[in-house]
């Protein structure tokens, strides 16, 4: 899978916004269609990010911004 500019731009946008790291990693894995983590390592943030990435959604991560 070739990573497009959307992958990089979205990753930077999430990092700058302070999004939960598990969400970002999940989003990246989903975007690249990697297999999910082992069950014992899956968090709510990771799973939500994975689903967003798999759907190629580049927004909708506001609820995962850490304050």
C-alpha positions in Angstrom: 0.0 0.0 0.0 1.3 3.4 -1.0 0.8 6.1 1.6 -0.6 9.2 0.1 -0.4 12.8 1.3 -3.7 12.3 3.2 -1.9 9.8 5.5 0.9 12.2 6.4 -1.3 15.3 6.6 -3.8 13.6 8.9 -1.2 12.2 11.1 0.4 15.6 11.6 -2.9 17.2 12.2 -3.8 14.7 14.9 -0.4 14.9 16.6 -0.6 18.7 16.6 -4.1 18.6 18.1 -3.0 16.4 20.9 -5.0 13.3 19.9 -4.6 10.2 22.0 -1.6 8.2 20.7 -3.5 5.0 20.7 -6.1 6.6 18.4 -3.4 7.8 16.0 -1.7 4.4 15.9 -5.1 2.7 15.4 -5.9 5.2 12.6 -2.6 4.5 10.9 -3.0 0.7 11.1 -6.5 0.9 9.8 -5.5 3.3 6.9 -2.8 0.9 5.9 -5.2 -2.1 6.3 -2.8 -3.8 8.8 -4.2 -6.4 11.1 -5.5 -5.2 14.4 -3.5 -5.5 17.6 -3.9 -8.6 19.8 -7.1 -8.4 21.7 -5.4 -7.7 25.1 -3.7 -4.6 23.6 -6.8 -3.1 21.9 -8.1 0.0 23.7 -11.2 2.0 22.9 -9.1 4.8 21.4 -7.1 2.3 19.2 -10.3 0.6 18.0 -12.0 3.9 17.2 -8.9 5.1 15.3 -8.7 1.8 13.4 -12.2 2.0 12.2 -11.8 5.7 11.1 -8.5 4.8 9.3 -10.0 1.8 7.6 -12.8 4.0 6.3 -10.2 6.6 5.2 -11.8 9.3 7.3 -9.5 12.2 7.9 -11.6 14.0 10.5 -13.9 13.1 13.4 -11.1 12.6 16.0 -12.1 15.6 18.2 -13.4 13.4 21.0 -9.9 11.7 21.3 -8.0 15.0 21.9 -6.4 14.9 25.3 -6.8 18.0 27.4 
